[in-house]
Amino acid sequence: MKRLFPILICCWAFFSLSAQLPYTQVLFEVDSIIDVNYGSAMDYAGTEVDLLMDIYKPKGDPNCLRPIMILAHGGAWVTDSKDNASMKFMSMELAKRGWVVANIDYRLGMNNTDDYSTNAFCSSITESCAFVVDSLEVERANFRAMQDAKGAIRFMKGRNLIDSTDVNNVFMAGESAGGFTSLSVGFVDDEMKKPASCYAISAVPMPDSDFAEYGCTDATNDLSRPDLGDVEGDLHLGEYDASVKGVGNFFGGAIDLGQFENTANPPGVYLFAQGSDVIIDYDYGMMFGRMNDECIAGICQGYGPFPHAWGAEGIRGYFAGLGTSAPLYQAEIIDNYTGFNDCFNNGHIIDDPDLRLQNMTDFFAGIIATSDNHPDDNCNALSDEEVINSPQIELVSNPVNEVLSIRVPQGGEGSQFVIVDISGR
């Protein structure tokens, strides 16, 4: 049974018409650009890795200021990618509604334990690379993912003329590890919130050699744990910041509730989880804790010392306790917890992807509606200064057949121009 919480009632009047708001209805077909490189960064093992994203756009949409959504997959920070079926589904559905979506990869991997023993049966039902050496590795992995996601946000803001996007209406959402990452992006906005584990700390021992069989680690890994740098990372720093207007957390959570304190401009928060989740406790518990205790105990080696974390229900309860000082939020919690009977319920998924995506989109559309973003007026809203900030140009052959000629006034030589057709191409 689904519980409805008081905070939703007080916000109902604000969002009751959200189903009719822009960016909530399927209107367009979709174009996509696959494997766009948005930077590179050093992973946990000391290897420079390329960071890729897939960009989805609404085809035939004349809007000049489309909202941006950044999506991050799950996988316990060790596996999966932007090819995740759920992330591709969200990307397509949001683009159909008029969003420009960046479905991102981010740095994966953590140092594994030096004491690992399992068997063929267990390796088929557990994720071998998730047997970490200590809980600090998880905090560092989430921090790296957050840095990458912030770089992706700034990268997408920098493409605003190419993609016809609104840099003032950027959102982020993710599942599981991607949900942790999204919440961190939205609220870790100050160096004071940098976890102690993300400064330089002691090196780790050589992982068990068995992990090499699963592609988790090898003898060339750098086992040191250097300072991970600024909370903003170092990708695409300059003209744009990494602020977002809203974040979505699907069955992920937060390792430290302190990240929600003293945020300058807190984003709206959408939360979803199920009580039957044995991977991330929907309230509070050690990651994989229920899996260890209720599903594989006595059969397989339990997952290592993951940190405790607050799931969506725990975060909802925390926000409820803040009263009027809480960020704007919407929580959809499926209260279907049953001890020692949830191993095969697969609660670590979205129970109704179409409904949850629509509800999150409606919620975010209400936030967009409070700004000056109106699709029918957005192109007219661009000021003359914004349109002709560069030297004025004249399209000599307009409409275009095969060759487009451009006349640039004196002094404009060497300038760069982006020409976009009515469909945004």
matplotlib code that plots the C-alpha trace (Angstrom):
import matplotlib.pyplot as plt

x = [0.0, 1.3, 1.4, 0.6, 2.4, 1.3, 3.9, 2.2, -1.1, 0.3, 1.9, -1.1, -2.6, 0.8, 1.1, -2.5, -2.5, 1.0, -0.4, -1.3, 2.0, 4.6, 7.2, 4.7, 3.0, 4.4, 4.5, 7.6, 9.8, 13.4, 16.8, 19.9, 23.7, 25.6, 28.9, 29.6, 32.8, 32.4, 35.8, 38.2, 39.3, 41.4, 39.6, 40.2, 43.0, 45.0, 43.8, 42.6, 39.2, 37.0, 33.6, 30.8, 27.2, 24.3, 22.2, 18.5, 16.5, 12.9, 12.6, 10.5, 10.3, 10.7, 11.3, 14.5, 14.8, 14.3, 14.9, 17.9, 17.8, 21.0, 20.5, 22.9, 22.6, 22.9, 25.3, 26.8, 29.5, 31.2, 29.1, 26.5, 26.5, 24.4, 23.1, 21.0, 17.5, 15.8, 18.0, 17.4, 13.7, 13.7, 15.9, 13.5, 10.3, 11.7, 12.8, 9.3, 8.0, 10.4, 13.4, 17.0, 18.5, 22.1, 22.4, 25.9, 28.6, 30.8, 33.9, 33.3, 35.3, 36.5, 39.3, 38.3, 38.9, 42.1, 40.0, 37.5, 36.2, 33.1, 32.0, 30.5, 26.9, 27.5, 29.3, 26.2, 23.9, 26.3, 28.3, 31.9, 33.4, 31.2, 33.2, 35.0, 37.9, 36.2, 33.2, 35.5, 35.8, 32.0, 32.1, 35.0, 33.2, 30.1, 32.3, 33.9, 30.6, 29.3, 32.3, 31.7, 28.0, 28.7, 31.1, 28.4, 26.0, 28.4, 29.2, 25.5, 25.0, 27.8, 26.0, 22.9, 23.0, 23.5, 20.8, 18.4, 18.3, 17.6, 20.7, 18.4, 16.2, 18.6, 17.6, 19.2, 17.9, 19.3, 18.7, 20.4, 24.1, 22.8, 20.3, 23.0, 24.9, 22.0, 21.3, 25.0, 25.0, 22.0, 23.2, 27.0, 27.6, 30.4, 33.9, 32.7, 30.5, 33.4, 33.7, 36.9, 37.4, 37.8, 41.0, 44.2, 43.9, 46.0, 46.6, 44.8, 46.3, 46.5, 43.1, 42.5, 43.8, 40.5, 39.0, 41.2, 39.0, 36.0, 37.8, 37.6, 41.3, 44.8, 48.4, 48.8, 46.3, 47.5, 46.6, 47.1, 44.1, 45.0, 43.0, 40.0, 40.0, 37.2, 33.5, 33.0, 35.6, 37.7, 35.7, 34.4, 34.9, 34.3, 31.2, 28.6, 28.1, 26.6, 23.5, 20.3, 16.6, 15.6, 16.9, 15.3, 16.3, 15.0, 15.8, 19.1, 19.8, 22.3, 25.3, 25.2, 22.1, 24.4, 24.7, 21.1, 22.1, 22.9, 22.4, 22.3, 19.6, 18.2, 16.7, 13.3, 13.6, 11.6, 12.0, 10.9, 11.6, 10.0, 10.2, 11.0, 14.4, 17.1, 20.0, 19.3, 17.2, 14.3, 14.6, 18.1, 20.6, 23.9, 24.0, 23.4, 22.7, 19.4, 20.9, 23.6, 21.3, 18.2, 19.3, 22.8, 23.7, 25.3, 25.4, 27.7, 30.2, 28.5, 29.3, 32.0, 31.8, 29.5, 28.5, 25.0, 22.7, 19.3, 17.0, 14.1, 11.8, 14.5, 15.1, 11.4, 11.2, 14.1, 12.5, 9.2, 11.0, 12.4, 8.9, 8.8, 12.6, 12.7, 13.3, 10.3, 9.8, 7.6, 7.9, 6.4, 7.1, 5.7, 5.4, 5.7, 8.5, 8.4, 11.3, 13.0, 10.5, 11.7, 14.7, 12.9, 10.5, 13.1, 12.2, 15.3, 13.5, 10.8, 7.4, 5.7, 8.2, 5.6, 3.8, 6.9, 8.5, 5.3, 5.0, 8.5, 8.1, 4.9, 6.7, 9.7, 7.4, 5.7, 9.2, 9.9, 6.5, 7.7, 10.3, 9.9, 10.2, 7.1, 7.7, 5.4, 7.3, 10.8, 12.2, 10.6, 12.0, 15.6, 16.7, 18.3, 21.6, 21.5, 20.7, 23.2, 25.9, 28.2, 28.6, 25.4, 25.3, 23.1, 21.9, 22.3, 20.6, 17.5, 15.6, 18.5, 18.7, 22.2, 24.5, 24.1, 26.0, 26.7, 27.7, 29.7, 30.2, 33.6, 35.3, 33.4, 36.0, 37.0, 33.8, 31.9, 28.2, 25.8, 22.9, 20.0, 16.9, 13.4, 13.6, 16.6, 19.1]
y = [0.0, 3.4, 6.1, 9.7, 12.2, 15.6, 17.5, 16.4, 17.9, 21.3, 21.3, 20.0, 23.3, 24.4, 21.3, 20.2, 21.5, 20.1, 17.5, 20.3, 22.1, 22.1, 19.3, 16.8, 15.4, 13.2, 15.4, 14.7, 12.1, 11.8, 12.4, 11.1, 11.7, 8.7, 8.6, 12.3, 12.8, 15.3, 14.9, 12.5, 11.9, 9.6, 6.6, 4.8, 2.7, 5.6, 5.2, 8.1, 7.2, 8.9, 10.1, 9.7, 10.7, 10.1, 13.2, 12.9, 15.8, 16.3, 16.3, 19.0, 21.1, 24.8, 25.7, 27.8, 27.1, 23.5, 22.2, 19.9, 16.5, 14.7, 10.9, 8.6, 4.8, 2.5, -0.4, 0.1, 2.3, -0.7, -1.9, -0.9, 2.0, 4.6, 1.6, 0.6, -0.1, 2.0, 5.0, 4.7, 4.5, 7.7, 9.5, 8.7, 9.5, 12.8, 13.9, 13.1, 15.6, 18.4, 17.9, 17.6, 14.7, 13.7, 10.1, 9.9, 7.4, 8.3, 6.8, 3.3, 1.0, 0.6, -1.2, -4.7, -6.7, -8.8, -11.6, -13.0, -16.6, -17.6, -20.2, -20.4, -20.4, -17.3, -15.4, -15.8, -14.1, -11.5, -8.7, -9.7, -6.2, -4.8, -6.7, -3.6, -3.2, -0.7, 1.8, 4.7, 3.3, 3.8, 7.4, 8.1, 6.4, 8.5, 11.6, 10.9, 10.2, 13.5, 15.4, 13.8, 14.6, 18.2, 18.4, 16.9, 19.6, 22.4, 20.7, 20.7, 24.2, 25.2, 23.6, 25.7, 27.4, 24.0, 22.2, 25.2, 24.7, 26.8, 26.9, 28.1, 24.9, 22.0, 18.8, 15.5, 12.0, 8.5, 5.0, 3.4, 4.7, 7.2, 8.4, 8.9, 10.8, 13.0, 14.0, 14.8, 17.0, 18.9, 19.5, 19.1, 22.7, 23.7, 22.4, 22.1, 19.2, 17.3, 13.9, 13.3, 10.1, 12.1, 13.8, 11.9, 8.7, 5.6, 3.2, -0.2, -3.7, -5.6, -7.0, -10.8, -12.2, -13.8, -10.5, -10.4, -13.2, -10.9, -7.9, -6.0, -5.3, -6.2, -5.9, -2.5, -0.8, 2.3, 1.4, 4.8, 7.0, 10.6, 13.7, 13.7, 17.5, 20.1, 19.1, 20.7, 18.6, 20.2, 19.6, 22.6, 25.1, 28.7, 30.3, 28.0, 26.4, 23.0, 24.1, 22.3, 23.1, 19.6, 16.1, 12.7, 9.7, 6.3, 3.7, 5.4, 7.5, 9.5, 8.4, 11.6, 13.7, 16.6, 17.2, 18.6, 21.3, 24.9, 24.5, 28.0, 27.2, 23.8, 22.0, 20.3, 16.6, 13.6, 10.4, 6.9, 3.6, 0.3, -1.3, -4.7, -3.4, -5.6, -3.6, -0.1, -0.1, 2.3, 3.7, 3.3, 0.5, -0.8, -1.0, -4.7, -5.3, -7.0, -9.0, -10.2, -11.1, -12.4, -13.7, -15.0, -15.6, -19.0, -19.6, -17.0, -14.5, -11.4, -8.0, -6.2, -3.1, -0.9, 2.3, 2.8, 5.0, 6.7, 5.5, 7.5, 6.8, 7.9, 11.1, 11.8, 11.4, 13.8, 16.3, 16.0, 16.8, 20.0, 21.4, 24.6, 24.7, 21.5, 21.7, 21.3, 17.5, 14.8, 11.3, 8.1, 5.2, 1.8, 0.4, -3.3, -4.3, -7.9, -9.2, -12.4, -12.6, -10.0, -11.6, -12.4, -9.5, -7.4, -4.3, -2.6, -1.5, 1.0, -0.7, 1.2, 3.1, 5.0, 6.3, 7.2, 9.0, 10.9, 11.9, 13.1, 15.0, 16.7, 17.7, 19.2, 20.9, 22.7, 24.0, 25.1, 26.9, 29.3, 30.6, 32.6, 29.5, 29.3, 27.3, 29.4, 32.6, 31.4, 32.3, 35.7, 36.2, 36.3, 39.8, 41.6, 41.7, 37.9, 37.4, 39.8, 39.8, 38.7, 40.8, 40.9, 38.4, 38.1, 34.8, 35.6, 32.4, 32.1, 29.7, 27.4, 24.9, 23.2, 26.0, 28.5, 31.8, 34.0, 37.7, 38.8, 42.6, 44.1, 43.1, 39.9, 37.7, 34.8, 34.8, 31.5, 31.1, 28.3, 27.9, 25.8, 25.0, 25.1, 21.4, 22.2, 20.5]
z = [0.0, -0.8, 1.9, 1.1, 3.2, 4.6, 2.6, -0.6, 0.6, 1.2, -2.2, -4.1, -5.0, -6.5, -8.7, -9.3, -12.8, -13.6, -16.0, -18.3, -17.9, -20.7, -20.6, -19.3, -22.4, -25.2, -28.3, -30.2, -31.9, -30.7, -32.1, -30.3, -30.4, -29.0, -27.2, -26.8, -24.9, -22.1, -20.5, -18.9, -15.3, -13.2, -11.8, -8.5, -9.9, -11.3, -14.9, -17.1, -18.4, -21.0, -19.9, -22.4, -22.6, -25.0, -25.8, -26.6, -28.1, -29.1, -32.9, -34.5, -31.3, -32.1, -28.4, -27.9, -24.2, -23.5, -19.9, -19.4, -17.6, -16.6, -15.9, -14.0, -14.0, -11.0, -10.4, -7.0, -8.5, -10.0, -12.9, -15.6, -18.0, -19.9, -21.9, -18.9, -20.2, -17.6, -18.3, -22.0, -21.4, -19.3, -21.8, -24.7, -22.7, -21.4, -24.9, -26.2, -23.7, -24.8, -22.6, -23.7, -21.9, -21.2, -20.2, -18.7, -17.9, -14.9, -13.2, -11.8, -9.6, -6.0, -4.3, -3.4, -0.2, 0.2, 1.6, -0.9, -1.2, -3.0, -5.5, -9.0, -7.6, -5.5, -8.2, -10.4, -7.8, -6.3, -7.9, -7.3, -7.9, -5.1, -2.4, -1.2, 1.1, 3.4, 3.5, 2.6, -0.9, -1.4, -0.2, -2.6, -5.5, -4.9, -4.7, -8.1, -9.7, -8.3, -9.7, -13.1, -13.1, -12.2, -15.1, -17.4, -16.2, -17.0, -20.4, -21.2, -20.1, -22.4, -25.3, -24.8, -28.2, -30.0, -28.1, -27.6, -23.9, -20.8, -18.5, -15.7, -15.7, -15.3, -13.4, -12.5, -11.6, -11.2, -9.9, -7.0, -7.1, -9.6, -7.0, -4.4, -7.1, -8.0, -4.4, -3.9, -7.0, -5.7, -2.2, -1.8, -2.8, -0.4, 0.5, 4.1, 2.9, 1.4, 3.3, 5.2, 3.3, 0.0, 1.2, 1.0, 3.2, 3.7, 0.8, 0.6, 0.6, -2.7, -3.5, -3.5, -6.8, -7.5, -8.5, -11.6, -13.0, -12.9, -14.4, -11.1, -10.5, -11.5, -10.3, -12.1, -9.9, -8.0, -4.4, -3.0, -2.2, -3.0, -2.3, -4.8, -5.2, -5.1, -4.7, -8.1, -9.8, -12.6, -15.8, -17.7, -15.0, -16.0, -17.5, -16.0, -12.6, -11.8, -10.0, -10.6, -10.0, -9.0, -8.4, -8.6, -6.5, -7.5, -4.8, -3.9, -0.9, 1.1, 3.2, 5.3, 6.1, 6.8, 3.0, 3.1, 5.6, 4.7, 0.9, -0.7, -3.2, -2.4, -5.4, -5.4, -4.6, -6.0, -4.0, -4.8, -3.0, -2.0, 1.4, -0.2, -1.4, 0.0, -1.6, -0.2, 2.9, 2.1, 5.6, 7.1, 7.1, 5.7, 2.0, 1.0, 4.7, 4.2, 1.3, 3.6, 6.5, 4.8, 1.4, 1.2, 4.9, 5.4, 1.6, 0.2, 1.6, 2.6, 1.1, 2.8, 5.1, 3.1, 4.9, 6.4, 4.4, 4.5, 1.7, 0.3, 3.2, 5.7, 3.8, 3.6, 7.3, 7.8, 5.5, 7.3, 10.6, 9.1, 8.6, 6.5, 6.3, 4.2, 0.5, -1.8, -2.2, -3.4, -2.0, -3.4, -1.0, -1.5, 2.1, 1.3, 3.7, 4.9, 6.9, 5.5, 2.7, 0.2, -1.5, -4.7, -4.8, -6.6, -4.7, -6.0, -9.2, -10.1, -9.7, -12.5, -14.7, -16.7, -13.7, -11.7, -14.6, -15.3, -11.6, -11.4, -14.7, -13.4, -10.2, -12.1, -14.6, -11.7, -10.7, -14.3, -14.3, -11.6, -14.0, -17.2, -19.3, -21.6, -24.8, -27.0, -26.0, -25.4, -28.8, -28.7, -25.2, -26.4, -26.2, -29.1, -27.1, -26.8, -30.5, -31.9, -29.2, -32.0, -35.2, -37.2, -40.1, -43.1, -44.7, -48.4, -49.7, -47.6, -48.0, -48.6, -51.4, -51.3, -50.3, -47.5, -48.0, -45.0, -45.2, -42.2, -41.6, -41.4, -38.1, -37.8, -39.5, -37.4, -35.4, -34.8, -35.4, -34.7, -37.2, -36.1, -38.1, -36.7, -35.6, -33.5, -35.8]

ax = plt.figure().add_subplot(projection="3d")
ax.plot(x, y, z, "-o")
ax.set_aspect("equal")
plt.show()
